[in-house]
Amino acid sequence: MKKIGILTGGGDCPGLNQAIRGAVYKLHALGFECVGLEDGWKGMIQAKTVPLDVDIVEDLASRGGTMIGSSRTNPFKKEGGVAATLATFKKLGLHGLIAMGGEDTLGVAAKLFREHQAPVVGVPKTMDNDLSATDYTFGFDTAVSVAMDAAARLLDTGRSHRRVMVLEVMGRHAGWVALYTGIAAGADYVCIPERKVDVKAMAAAVKAAHARKKVALVVVSEAIELEQDGPKEEKLDEFGHMLLQEREVGEQVAEIIEKETGIETRHATIGHIQRGGHPTLFDRLLATRAGIFAAELVEDGKFGFMAALRGNDMVAVSLDEATAKLKTVTLEWFGILDTMCRIPGGNTVKV
């Protein structure tokens, strides 16, 4: 019986357990044995495993997170990490490996396949929805649903106290979570990484909204850039990404708004709450389909590919294509956003 490894890397998100469950169920039906690599690529470096079979994963249909653990370990940044990872394939007798992750985790998989012909298959997951090779990634729908609920609660308390409320949501390089949350929750201004924050325009929108309804909501992506008093040393992870949890950008935006408008302003950051909890129906089904399709790629020997959603179909795309560039908010969405936020002169883009 051929053995297949499964790992989940990078930040956790709702849907990972369902993807694991789908892959294990399908692999079992195809006659493969499964094993989980603990804590992402760290498990491949250390050859540390957890058992996986249909009985073990049976109860994962509604659970958030990942039962096999995750980490932001990058074998290419660890001394001997790549050699250890390749050795694990032989040590554990792995016929193939299914790597579930975002740009970083799948970037490692792509490089291992490209440079060492490692038998890897990818499953895209990221609550940021920023992988360009697939229409949607699981975790995104749940994250936005949680953020919408938070926005509604902030509006309730803001309306009671006649305040401006600022909600900071996750989103490293792409503003999809902030964009969808802002439009769906009825925000009066949305700050995303793809567009420089216009403080004067934001203040004007907030003042106009507050004058109409005695409350205003601003949704802010955690990765937006604001003018700073001077250069600030940023901590980076193993993939060279800034650790955004230390920035408190929502608080900064709230201070700017209060200073510019004179209206009492409060902020809230939901942070990792967006990563946990039960996945939505959409994410459960998408994750399950992605896991099953990845298992089929393994059976067909289509290593170096990733399961992607195109329209309503699951298709195979190369890992190189999947990780070549990020999917960021496009110009047409600026027009939709400005229309719904009632920004004068900002809604001229046709969709």
ZIFENMO-V872100 format. One record per pair of residues at least 6 apart in sequence whose C-alpha atoms are under 8 Angstrom apart, sorted by the first residue. I is the first residue (numbers start at 1). J is the second residue. D is the distance in whole Angstrom. If there is no record, write none. Layout:
BEGIN
I,J,D ; I,J,D
END
This chain:
BEGIN
1,31,7 ; 1,32,6 ; 1,33,6 ; 2,31,8 ; 2,32,5 ; 2,33,6 ; 2,94,7 ; 2,95,6 ; 3,32,6 ; 3,33,5 ; 3,34,6 ; 3,35,7 ; 3,93,7 ; 3,94,5 ; 3,95,6 ; 3,96,7 ; 4,32,7 ; 4,33,6 ; 4,34,5 ; 4,35,6 ; 4,94,6 ; 4,95,6 ; 4,96,5 ; 4,97,6 ; 4,98,7 ; 5,34,6 ; 5,35,5 ; 5,36,6 ; 5,37,6 ; 5,94,6 ; 5,96,6 ; 5,97,5 ; 5,98,6 ; 6,20,8 ; 6,34,7 ; 6,35,6 ; 6,36,5 ; 6,37,6 ; 6,97,6 ; 6,98,5 ; 6,99,6 ; 6,100,8 ; 7,36,6 ; 7,37,5 ; 7,38,7 ; 7,39,7 ; 7,40,5 ; 7,41,7 ; 7,43,8 ; 7,68,7 ; 7,70,8 ; 7,97,8 ; 7,98,6 ; 7,99,5 ; 7,100,6 ; 8,16,7 ; 8,39,7 ; 8,40,5 ; 8,41,8 ; 8,66,7 ; 8,68,7 ; 8,69,7 ; 8,70,6 ; 8,99,6 ; 8,100,5 ; 8,101,6 ; 9,39,7 ; 9,40,4 ; 9,41,7 ; 9,69,8 ; 9,70,5 ; 9,71,5 ; 9,72,6 ; 9,73,8 ; 9,99,7 ; 9,100,6 ; 9,101,5 ; 9,102,8 ; 9,105,6 ; 10,40,7 ; 10,70,6 ; 10,71,5 ; 10,72,5 ; 10,73,8 ; 10,101,6 ; 10,102,7 ; 10,104,7 ; 10,105,6 ; 11,70,7 ; 11,71,7 ; 11,72,7 ; 11,126,8 ; 12,65,6 ; 12,66,7 ; 12,70,7 ; 12,275,6 ; 12,276,8 ; 13,64,7 ; 13,65,6 ; 13,66,8 ; 13,125,7 ; 13,126,7 ; 13,127,6 ; 13,138,8 ; 13,139,5 ; 13,274,8 ; 13,275,5 ; 13,276,6 ; 14,63,8 ; 14,64,5 ; 14,65,6 ; 14,138,7 ; 14,139,5 ; 14,142,7 ; 14,275,6 ; 14,276,6 ; 14,277,7 ; 14,278,7 ; 14,279,5 ; 14,283,7 ; 15,64,6 ; 15,65,7 ; 15,125,8 ; 15,138,6 ; 15,139,6 ; 15,279,6 ; 15,283,6 ; 15,284,6 ; 15,287,5 ; 15,288,8 ; 16,64,7 ; 16,65,6 ; 16,66,5 ; 16,100,8 ; 16,125,7 ; 16,287,7 ; 17,60,6 ; 17,61,7 ; 17,63,7 ; 17,64,7 ; 17,65,6 ; 17,66,5 ; 17,67,6 ; 18,60,6 ; 18,61,6 ; 18,62,7 ; 18,63,8 ; 18,284,6 ; 18,287,6 ; 18,288,5 ; 18,291,8 ; 19,287,5 ; 19,288,5 ; 19,289,7 ; 19,290,6 ; 19,291,4 ; 19,292,8 ; 20,57,8 ; 20,288,8 ; 20,291,6 ; 21,54,8 ; 21,57,5 ; 21,58,7 ; 21,60,7 ; 21,61,7 ; 21,288,7 ; 21,291,7 ; 22,287,8 ; 22,288,5 ; 22,289,7 ; 22,290,8 ; 22,291,5 ; 22,292,5 ; 23,288,7 ; 23,290,8 ; 23,291,4 ; 23,292,5 ; 23,293,8 ; 23,294,7 ; 23,295,5 ; 24,34,7 ; 24,52,7 ; 24,53,6 ; 24,54,6 ; 24,57,8 ; 24,291,8 ; 24,292,8 ; 24,295,8 ; 25,53,8 ; 25,54,6 ; 25,292,8 ; 26,292,6 ; 26,295,6 ; 26,296,8 ; 27,33,7 ; 27,34,7 ; 27,292,8 ; 27,295,6 ; 27,296,8 ; 28,34,8 ; 28,53,8 ; 28,54,7 ; 30,299,8 ; 33,53,8 ; 34,51,7 ; 34,52,6 ; 34,53,6 ; 35,49,7 ; 35,50,6 ; 35,51,5 ; 35,52,5 ; 35,53,8 ; 36,49,5 ; 36,50,5 ; 36,51,6 ; 36,52,6 ; 36,68,6 ; 37,43,5 ; 37,44,6 ; 37,47,7 ; 37,48,6 ; 37,49,5 ; 37,50,6 ; 37,68,7 ; 38,44,8 ; 38,48,6 ; 38,49,5 ; 38,50,6 ; 38,68,5 ; 38,69,6 ; 38,70,7 ; 39,68,6 ; 39,69,4 ; 39,70,4 ; 39,71,5 ; 40,69,7 ; 40,70,5 ; 40,71,5 ; 40,72,7 ; 40,73,7 ; 41,71,7 ; 41,72,8 ; 41,73,6 ; 41,74,7 ; 41,75,7 ; 41,85,8 ; 41,105,8 ; 42,71,7 ; 42,73,6 ; 42,74,8 ; 42,75,8 ; 43,49,7 ; 44,84,7 ; 44,85,5 ; 44,88,6 ; 45,75,7 ; 45,81,6 ; 45,82,8 ; 45,84,5 ; 45,85,5 ; 45,88,7 ; 46,84,7 ; 46,85,8 ; 46,88,8 ; 47,85,8 ; 47,88,6 ; 47,91,8 ; 47,92,7 ; 50,68,7 ; 61,284,8 ; 62,278,6 ; 62,279,7 ; 62,284,8 ; 63,277,7 ; 63,278,6 ; 63,279,7 ; 64,276,6 ; 64,277,5 ; 64,278,5 ; 64,279,6 ; 65,275,8 ; 65,276,6 ; 65,277,8 ; 72,105,8 ; 72,237,8 ; 72,238,7 ; 72,239,8 ; 73,238,7 ; 74,81,8 ; 74,105,8 ; 74,108,7 ; 74,238,6 ; 74,239,7 ; 75,81,4 ; 75,82,5 ; 75,85,7 ; 75,108,8 ; 76,82,6 ; 76,108,8 ; 77,238,7 ; 86,118,7 ; 88,94,8 ; 89,95,8 ; 89,96,8 ; 95,119,7 ; 96,119,5 ; 96,120,6 ; 96,121,8 ; 96,298,7 ; 96,303,8 ; 97,119,6 ; 97,120,5 ; 97,121,6 ; 98,120,6 ; 98,121,5 ; 98,122,6 ; 98,123,7 ; 98,294,7 ; 98,295,8 ; 99,105,7 ; 99,106,7 ; 99,109,7 ; 99,120,7 ; 99,121,6 ; 99,122,5 ; 99,123,6 ; 100,106,7 ; 100,122,6 ; 100,123,5 ; 100,124,6 ; 100,125,6 ; 101,122,8 ; 101,123,6 ; 101,124,5 ; 101,125,5 ; 101,126,7 ; 102,124,6 ; 102,125,5 ; 102,126,5 ; 102,131,7 ; 103,131,7 ; 103,322,8 ; 103,323,6 ; 103,326,8 ; 104,239,7 ; 106,122,6 ; 106,124,8 ; 106,319,7 ; 106,323,7 ; 107,319,8 ; 107,320,8 ; 107,323,6 ; 109,120,6 ; 109,121,8 ; 109,122,7 ; 109,304,8 ; 109,319,7 ; 110,304,7 ; 110,319,5 ; 110,320,6 ; 110,323,8 ; 112,118,6 ; 112,120,8 ; 113,119,7 ; 113,120,7 ; 113,303,8 ; 113,304,6 ; 114,304,8 ; 119,303,5 ; 119,304,7 ; 120,303,5 ; 120,304,6 ; 120,305,8 ; 121,294,7 ; 121,297,7 ; 121,298,7 ; 121,302,8 ; 121,303,5 ; 121,304,6 ; 121,305,5 ; 121,306,6 ; 121,319,8 ; 122,294,7 ; 122,304,8 ; 122,305,6 ; 122,306,4 ; 122,307,6 ; 122,319,7 ; 123,290,6 ; 123,291,7 ; 123,294,7 ; 123,306,6 ; 123,307,6 ; 123,308,8 ; 124,131,8 ; 124,137,6 ; 124,138,8 ; 124,290,8 ; 124,306,7 ; 124,307,7 ; 124,308,7 ; 125,137,5 ; 125,138,5 ; 125,139,7 ; 126,137,6 ; 126,138,6 ; 126,139,6 ; 126,140,7 ; 127,137,7 ; 127,138,7 ; 127,139,4 ; 127,140,4 ; 127,141,8 ; 127,142,8 ; 127,143,6 ; 127,177,8 ; 127,275,8 ; 128,139,8 ; 128,140,6 ; 128,170,7 ; 128,171,5 ; 128,172,7 ; 128,174,7 ; 128,175,8 ; 128,176,6 ; 128,177,6 ; 129,136,6 ; 129,137,5 ; 129,138,8 ; 129,140,6 ; 129,174,8 ; 129,176,7 ; 129,177,8 ; 129,327,8 ; 130,137,8 ; 130,173,8 ; 130,174,6 ; 130,176,8 ; 130,326,5 ; 130,327,4 ; 130,328,6 ; 131,137,8 ; 131,322,7 ; 131,323,7 ; 131,325,7 ; 131,326,5 ; 131,327,5 ; 132,322,7 ; 132,323,8 ; 132,325,7 ; 132,326,6 ; 132,327,4 ; 133,308,7 ; 133,317,7 ; 133,321,7 ; 133,322,5 ; 133,323,8 ; 134,308,5 ; 134,309,5 ; 134,310,6 ; 134,322,8 ; 135,308,7 ; 135,309,6 ; 135,310,6 ; 135,311,7 ; 136,309,6 ; 137,286,8 ; 137,309,8 ; 138,282,8 ; 138,283,5 ; 138,284,8 ; 138,286,6 ; 138,287,6 ; 139,275,8 ; 139,279,7 ; 139,283,6 ; 140,177,7 ; 140,283,8 ; 141,280,7 ; 141,282,7 ; 141,283,6 ; 142,274,7 ; 142,279,6 ; 142,280,5 ; 142,283,7 ; 143,177,7 ; 143,274,5 ; 143,275,7 ; 144,177,6 ; 144,180,7 ; 144,181,6 ; 144,274,8 ; 145,181,8 ; 146,273,8 ; 146,274,6 ; 147,169,7 ; 147,181,6 ; 147,270,8 ; 147,274,7 ; 148,181,6 ; 148,182,8 ; 148,184,7 ; 148,185,6 ; 150,270,8 ; 151,167,7 ; 151,185,6 ; 151,217,8 ; 152,185,7 ; 154,165,6 ; 154,167,8 ; 155,165,7 ; 155,215,7 ; 155,216,8 ; 155,217,7 ; 158,164,6 ; 158,165,6 ; 158,215,6 ; 158,216,8 ; 159,214,6 ; 159,215,5 ; 162,210,8 ; 162,214,5 ; 162,215,5 ; 162,264,8 ; 163,214,7 ; 163,215,5 ; 163,216,7 ; 163,263,7 ; 163,264,5 ; 163,265,6 ; 163,266,7 ; 164,206,8 ; 164,210,7 ; 164,215,6 ; 164,216,5 ; 164,217,6 ; 164,218,8 ; 164,263,7 ; 164,264,6 ; 164,265,5 ; 164,266,6 ; 165,215,8 ; 165,216,6 ; 165,217,5 ; 165,218,6 ; 165,254,8 ; 165,265,6 ; 165,266,5 ; 165,267,6 ; 165,268,8 ; 166,217,6 ; 166,218,5 ; 166,219,6 ; 166,220,7 ; 166,250,6 ; 166,251,8 ; 166,253,8 ; 166,254,6 ; 166,265,7 ; 166,266,6 ; 166,267,4 ; 166,268,6 ; 167,217,8 ; 167,218,6 ; 167,219,5 ; 167,220,6 ; 167,250,7 ; 167,267,6 ; 167,268,5 ; 167,269,6 ; 167,270,8 ; 168,219,6 ; 168,220,5 ; 168,221,6 ; 168,222,6 ; 168,249,7 ; 168,250,5 ; 168,267,8 ; 168,268,6 ; 168,269,5 ; 168,270,7 ; 168,271,8 ; 169,177,7 ; 169,178,6 ; 169,219,7 ; 169,220,6 ; 169,221,5 ; 169,222,6 ; 169,269,6 ; 169,270,6 ; 169,271,6 ; 170,177,7 ; 170,178,8 ; 170,221,6 ; 170,222,5 ; 170,223,8 ; 170,271,6 ; 170,274,8 ; 171,177,6 ; 171,178,7 ; 171,221,6 ; 171,222,6 ; 171,223,6 ; 172,221,8 ; 172,222,7 ; 172,223,5 ; 172,244,8 ; 173,193,6 ; 173,194,8 ; 173,223,7 ; 173,328,7 ; 174,192,7 ; 174,193,6 ; 174,194,7 ; 174,326,8 ; 174,327,7 ; 174,328,5 ; 174,329,7 ; 175,192,5 ; 175,193,6 ; 175,194,7 ; 175,221,6 ; 175,328,7 ; 175,329,6 ; 176,328,7 ; 176,329,6 ; 177,221,8 ; 178,190,7 ; 178,191,7 ; 178,192,7 ; 178,219,6 ; 178,220,6 ; 178,221,5 ; 179,190,7 ; 179,192,7 ; 179,337,7 ; 181,219,8 ; 182,188,8 ; 182,189,7 ; 182,190,6 ; 182,218,8 ; 182,219,6 ; 183,337,7 ; 183,340,7 ; 183,341,8 ; 186,217,8 ; 186,340,8 ; 186,341,8 ; 187,216,7 ; 187,217,5 ; 187,218,6 ; 187,219,7 ; 187,341,7 ; 188,205,7 ; 188,206,6 ; 188,209,7 ; 188,216,6 ; 188,217,5 ; 188,218,6 ; 188,340,8 ; 188,341,5 ; 188,342,8 ; 189,202,6 ; 189,205,7 ; 189,206,7 ; 189,217,7 ; 189,218,5 ; 189,219,7 ; 189,341,6 ; 190,218,6 ; 190,219,5 ; 190,220,6 ; 190,337,8 ; 191,197,6 ; 191,218,8 ; 191,219,6 ; 191,220,5 ; 191,221,6 ; 191,224,7 ; 192,220,6 ; 192,221,5 ; 192,223,8 ; 192,224,6 ; 193,221,7 ; 193,223,6 ; 193,224,4 ; 193,225,7 ; 194,224,8 ; 194,328,7 ; 194,329,7 ; 196,224,8 ; 196,225,7 ; 197,224,8 ; 197,225,7 ; 197,226,7 ; 199,256,8 ; 200,260,8 ; 202,257,8 ; 203,257,6 ; 203,260,6 ; 203,261,6 ; 205,341,8 ; 205,342,8 ; 205,343,7 ; 206,216,6 ; 206,217,8 ; 206,218,8 ; 206,261,8 ; 207,261,6 ; 209,215,7 ; 209,216,6 ; 210,216,5 ; 220,249,8 ; 220,250,6 ; 222,244,7 ; 222,247,8 ; 222,248,8 ; 222,249,6 ; 222,250,7 ; 223,244,7 ; 223,249,8 ; 224,249,8 ; 234,242,6 ; 234,243,7 ; 235,242,6 ; 235,243,6 ; 236,242,4 ; 236,243,6 ; 237,243,7 ; 245,271,8 ; 250,267,6 ; 250,268,7 ; 250,269,7 ; 251,266,8 ; 251,267,6 ; 251,268,8 ; 254,265,6 ; 254,266,6 ; 254,267,6 ; 255,265,7 ; 257,263,8 ; 257,265,7 ; 258,264,6 ; 258,265,6 ; 289,314,8 ; 290,307,6 ; 290,308,7 ; 290,314,7 ; 293,307,6 ; 293,314,7 ; 294,306,7 ; 294,307,6 ; 297,303,7 ; 297,305,8 ; 297,316,8 ; 304,318,6 ; 304,319,6 ; 304,320,8 ; 305,316,6 ; 305,317,5 ; 305,318,4 ; 305,319,5 ; 306,316,6 ; 306,317,5 ; 306,318,6 ; 306,319,6 ; 306,322,7 ; 307,314,6 ; 307,315,6 ; 307,316,5 ; 307,317,7 ; 308,314,5 ; 308,315,5 ; 308,316,6 ; 308,317,7 ; 309,315,6 ; 331,349,7 ; 332,349,6 ; 332,350,7 ; 332,351,5 ; 333,351,8 ; 334,346,8 ; 334,347,8 ; 334,349,7 ; 335,346,7 ; 335,347,5 ; 335,348,6 ; 335,349,5 ; 335,350,7 ; 335,351,7 ; 336,347,7 ; 336,349,8 ; 336,351,8 ; 337,347,8 ; 338,344,8 ; 338,346,5 ; 338,347,5 ; 339,346,7 ; 339,347,5
END
